């Protein structure tokens, strides 16, 4: 620790202060002009950043970046994708979801439409179609097929489980997939894991790609949890969604405790910190399309405290989107 100064800050001892230039002198005027130019330049840079809007790489998770590069490096993946995402597969998935759901619009479930529209503005992306589908399994998913408008599907049981703000977090999460160009890869993964084994010659390839795609999907989910946080701007809301998906129901919703769930996440990390626990954790997650809820809760809690999150929030403030 440095020694304290011999005299109090701001006091001059043993010498005379230098004379200051007059406010009307050329030196003073040049100094003022320089200060004005510096402030104007800084303001212009901030305005330029705000005009560009939020970019996907502002919040993309490092594992998402890494696994996307690995996935794109797989030889022949694009050819396999074209074979699986053919016209018939596209039509089946589109008609299956559109034909048995309710399309949200300003005149149909307007509250949900508003939540989606607000989230899309924060994330600087176009709002896709939103469909509500009757299903007892709480879930939401995004489909983006080449040449067709992307759309989000939300199950009615998920709406019953969540508060209005939590539901907006879910919509923002799904928008995050579209913002980060995950949509086509998500559709590819769904078709691959559901039907690729029945396509002649794709059985062994599908088995290999399934592991690669699941690894990528788990990383992509972490990115989209960040998108949800940027929209609702409260980590407890995002963590509450994860907690309810792990073990919630409408009758218990008012008794669930986010802080206790975070403590549970920390205890999981502790239990998995030894070699045996590490092996078991990897075995648990290897064949999952999503990370474990406790792991996602811990990740979003840590990111909400990071400088990176604060920087992105400053950008939203500049754009006037710090509140929705």
SVG drawing of the C-alpha trace seen along z (x, -y; Angstrom):
<svg xmlns="http://www.w3.org/2000/svg" viewBox="-59 -38 67 85">
<polyline fill="none" stroke="black" stroke-width="0.4" points="0.0,0.0 1.4,-3.4 2.3,-5.9 -0.2,-8.8 0.7,-12.1 2.5,-14.7 -0.2,-17.2 -3.9,-17.0 -5.0,-16.4 -5.7,-19.7 -3.4,-21.8 -0.2,-23.2 2.6,-23.6 5.9,-25.5 5.4,-26.9 3.2,-29.4 0.4,-28.3 1.1,-29.0 -0.9,-31.8 -4.0,-30.8 -4.8,-32.1 -7.6,-34.6 -11.0,-33.2 -10.9,-35.5 -7.3,-34.5 -6.8,-32.5 -5.3,-29.6 -8.5,-29.4 -10.8,-29.6 -8.8,-26.8 -9.0,-24.7 -12.8,-25.1 -13.1,-24.2 -11.1,-21.1 -13.3,-20.0 -16.5,-20.6 -15.0,-18.6 -14.1,-15.7 -17.6,-15.6 -19.2,-15.9 -17.1,-13.0 -17.9,-10.8 -21.6,-11.6 -21.4,-10.8 -19.8,-7.4 -22.5,-6.6 -25.3,-7.6 -23.7,-5.5 -23.6,-2.4 -27.2,-3.0 -28.2,-3.4 -26.7,0.0 -28.7,1.6 -28.0,4.7 -25.9,7.3 -26.0,11.1 -22.3,11.1 -23.0,8.6 -24.4,11.5 -23.5,14.7 -22.1,17.3 -18.4,18.3 -19.4,22.0 -22.0,21.1 -19.3,19.4 -16.9,22.4 -19.4,25.1 -20.9,23.2 -17.5,23.2 -17.0,26.9 -20.4,27.7 -19.7,25.7 -16.4,27.5 -18.0,30.9 -17.5,32.0 -20.7,32.6 -23.0,31.2 -24.7,28.7 -25.4,31.5 -27.0,33.7 -29.0,30.7 -30.4,30.1 -31.4,33.8 -33.2,33.7 -34.7,30.3 -36.5,31.1 -39.9,29.8 -41.8,32.7 -40.1,32.3 -40.7,28.5 -44.4,29.0 -44.9,31.6 -43.5,29.4 -45.2,26.2 -48.6,27.8 -48.4,29.8 -47.8,26.7 -49.9,24.1 -52.9,26.4 -53.5,27.1 -52.6,23.9 -53.9,20.3 -52.0,17.5 -51.3,14.6 -51.9,11.1 -53.0,7.6 -56.6,8.9 -55.9,12.4 -54.4,12.7 -53.2,9.1 -51.3,9.2 -49.1,12.0 -48.5,10.1 -47.4,7.1 -44.9,9.1 -43.4,10.5 -43.2,7.1 -41.5,5.5 -39.0,8.3 -38.2,8.1 -37.5,4.3 -35.0,4.8 -33.2,7.6 -33.3,5.6 -34.9,8.4 -38.1,8.9 -40.9,10.5 -41.9,13.9 -45.3,15.4 -46.4,16.7 -48.7,19.8 -50.3,21.1 -50.9,24.8 -52.9,26.9 -50.5,29.3 -50.1,30.6 -46.3,30.6 -44.8,27.2 -42.7,26.2 -41.8,23.6 -39.8,24.0 -38.8,22.1 -39.0,23.3 -37.1,21.5 -37.2,23.2 -35.4,21.8 -37.8,19.6 -40.5,19.5 -41.1,17.0 -39.9,18.3 -42.4,18.9 -42.5,19.7 -44.9,22.2 -45.8,22.0 -47.8,24.7 -50.8,23.7 -49.5,25.6 -46.4,23.3 -48.6,20.2 -50.5,21.6 -47.3,22.1 -45.6,18.7 -46.3,15.1 -46.5,12.5 -42.9,11.4 -41.7,15.0 -43.6,15.7 -41.8,12.7 -38.5,14.2 -39.5,17.4 -40.5,15.4 -37.2,13.5 -35.3,16.8 -36.9,18.1 -36.2,14.7 -32.6,15.2 -32.4,18.3 -33.5,16.3 -31.3,13.3 -28.3,15.6 -29.3,17.5 -29.9,20.7 -33.3,21.3 -32.3,23.4 -29.9,25.4 -32.6,26.1 -34.9,27.3 -32.1,29.4 -31.5,31.0 -35.2,31.8 -35.6,33.5 -32.2,35.3 -33.0,36.7 -36.6,37.6 -36.3,39.0 -32.8,39.4 -32.4,43.0 -35.1,44.0 -33.4,42.4 -31.3,44.9 -27.5,44.4 -28.0,41.8 -28.2,44.1 -24.5,44.0 -24.1,40.4 -27.1,39.3 -25.6,41.0 -22.4,39.0 -24.2,35.7 -26.6,36.1 -23.9,35.8 -22.4,32.8 -25.7,31.1 -26.7,31.7 -23.4,30.2 -24.1,27.2 -27.8,27.0 -26.7,26.9 -24.4,24.0 -27.0,22.2 -29.5,22.4 -27.0,20.5 -26.9,17.7 -30.7,17.5 -31.0,17.4 -28.9,14.2 -31.3,12.8 -34.1,13.5 -32.2,11.6 -31.6,8.6 -35.3,8.3 -36.7,8.8 -33.6,7.3 -34.0,9.3 -32.0,12.5 -34.5,13.8 -37.3,13.8 -35.2,16.0 -34.1,18.3 -37.7,18.6 -38.6,19.9 -35.9,22.6 -37.0,23.5 -40.6,24.0 -39.6,26.0 -37.5,28.2 -40.2,28.8 -43.0,26.3 -46.8,26.4 -49.5,23.7 -50.6,24.8 -47.0,24.5 -45.9,21.4 -46.3,19.0 -44.1,21.2 -41.1,21.6 -37.9,19.8 -35.4,18.6 -32.6,18.1 -33.1,21.6 -32.9,22.9 -29.6,21.0 -28.2,22.6 -29.2,25.9 -27.3,25.1 -24.2,24.3 -24.5,27.6 -24.7,29.4 -21.4,27.7 -19.8,28.8 -21.0,32.4 -19.7,32.5 -16.3,31.0 -14.5,34.3 -13.4,36.7 -16.3,39.1 -18.8,36.3 -17.3,34.7 -17.7,38.0 -21.3,38.5 -22.2,34.9 -20.9,35.3 -22.7,38.6 -25.9,36.9 -25.7,34.1 -24.1,35.8 -27.4,36.8 -29.4,33.8 -30.5,31.1 -30.6,28.6 -28.2,28.0 -29.5,29.0 -31.8,26.3 -29.5,25.8 -26.5,25.2 -28.5,22.7 -29.6,20.9 -26.0,20.6 -24.8,19.4 -27.3,16.7 -26.8,15.6 -23.0,15.2 -23.5,13.4 -25.9,10.9 -23.0,9.9 -20.4,9.6 -18.9,6.5 -20.0,7.9 -23.7,7.7 -23.3,4.2 -21.7,3.1 -24.6,4.5 -27.1,2.9 -25.3,-0.5 -25.9,0.0 -29.6,0.6 -29.8,-2.5 -28.3,-4.5 -31.0,-3.1 -33.7,-3.9 -34.5,-0.2 -33.4,0.3 -37.1,0.6 -39.8,2.4"/>
</svg>
